[in-house]
């Protein structure tokens, strides 16, 4: 009868060597792969883990355990292999490797991070924005709160850079990719300006108002500035003045007061 014995705990892997006999080819392949992981030979380890999974019979209890362990450790091997490929600028191959790791272990966050980085390297920027948010979500589920925030910040920063460079089409595209996955007052703010500059001030106003709503009154001055400037562009002077009056942050207050005096004639 086939059986599995847990013999060795591997750092970071939660994996174990598997007792085998001459017939246990899946276990043998797994053990060889595990030895390569211990030696940090991830390129050699990954195909061995794949072969172990393919050779195992999921209807057999011992083989089912092989599959579980091989997928877990295969996902880790895939991450390191993908990193080497990405660092060699082979982004497309790296993406396929990270995807393989995700398929092996959907709860392992590292491959999601790698996937986002590979997409960014391929200049598939809207897709990378979405992928960074996905990575943040998985990091959150894995109780990696700091990593989750870094992923969300990375996605938001991609939008911010396009906005800062006044690339309005790109800002709109990246912002929509972000907002399709997650809310952010800043991303609504960037999109509001981009839409105004692209000649769709009415839609931009909606996003400025959404930014104010999400801010909840805290640190909302720049969002009110965006709303006021869009209202002014729409020819709604009185409404713009009221929005400018809501600006109380010293960074924006001087300009807001100037605009109020300009629109009211100093009255």
Residue, then its C-alpha position, 0 to 999 in steps of 0.5 A: x500500500x502506498x503511504x506518505x510520511x512527513x519527514x522534513x520541514x523546509x523553511x518557507x515551504x511547509x513541505x515534507x519529503x515523502x516516503x516512497x517505494x519502487x512504485x511511487x513515481x509521483x512521490x519520487x519526483x516530488x522528493x527530487x523537486x523538494x531537494x532542488x528547492x532546498x538547494x534553491x535550484x528553482x529552475x530544476x525544481x519546477x518541472x519536477x513538481x509539475x511531473x509529480x502532479x502529472x504522475x500522481x493519481x488523485x484518486x489514491x490517498x497518498x498521491x493526493x497528498x503528493x499533488x497538494x504538496x507539489x502544488x504548494x511548493x511548485x507555486x513557490x518555485x514558479x515565483x522564483x523562476x518567474x523573477x529570474x525571467x522577469x529580471x532578464x526582461x523576458x516578461x512574457x515567459x515570466x507572466x506565464x510562469x507566474x500564472x502557472x504558480x497562481x494555478x498551482x496555489x491561488x492563495x499564494x500572494x507572491x505570484x500575483x505581485x510578480x504577475x503585475x510586475x511582468x505586465x508592467x514590464x510588457x507595457x500593458x499598463x491598464x492590465x498591470x493596474x488591475x493586477x496590482x489591485x488583485x495582488x493587494x486583495x490576495x495580500x490582504x487575505x493572506x494577512x499581509x496588510x503592509x504588502x497589500x497597501x504597497x500594491x494598492x499604492x503602486x496601482x494608484x501611483x501609475x495613475x498619478x504619474x500619467x496625470x502629472x505628465x498631463x497624459x489625459x488619455x492614459x490617465x483616463x484609461x488607467x483610472x478606469x482600470x483602477x476604479x473597475x476594481x477599487x474605489x479611491x478619492x485620488x483616482x476619481x480626482x485624477x479622472x475628473x481632471x483628465x475628463x475635463x481636459x478631454x472636453x467632458x467636464x460634465x462627466x468629470x464633475x461626477x468624479x470630482x463629487x465622488x472624490x469628495x464623497x469618499x473623502x468624507x469631509x477630511x482633507x477634501x480641499x483639493x477635491x473641492x478645487x477640482x469641482x470648482x474648476x470644473x464648474x467654472x469650465x462649465x460656466x457655472x460661476x455661482x456654483x464654482x464660488x460655493x465650491x471654492x469656499x469649501x477649500x480650507x487647506x493652506x496649500x490651496x486656499x490662496x488660489x481658491x480665494x483669488x478665484x472667488x474674488x475673480x468670479x465675484x468681482x471682489x464682492 
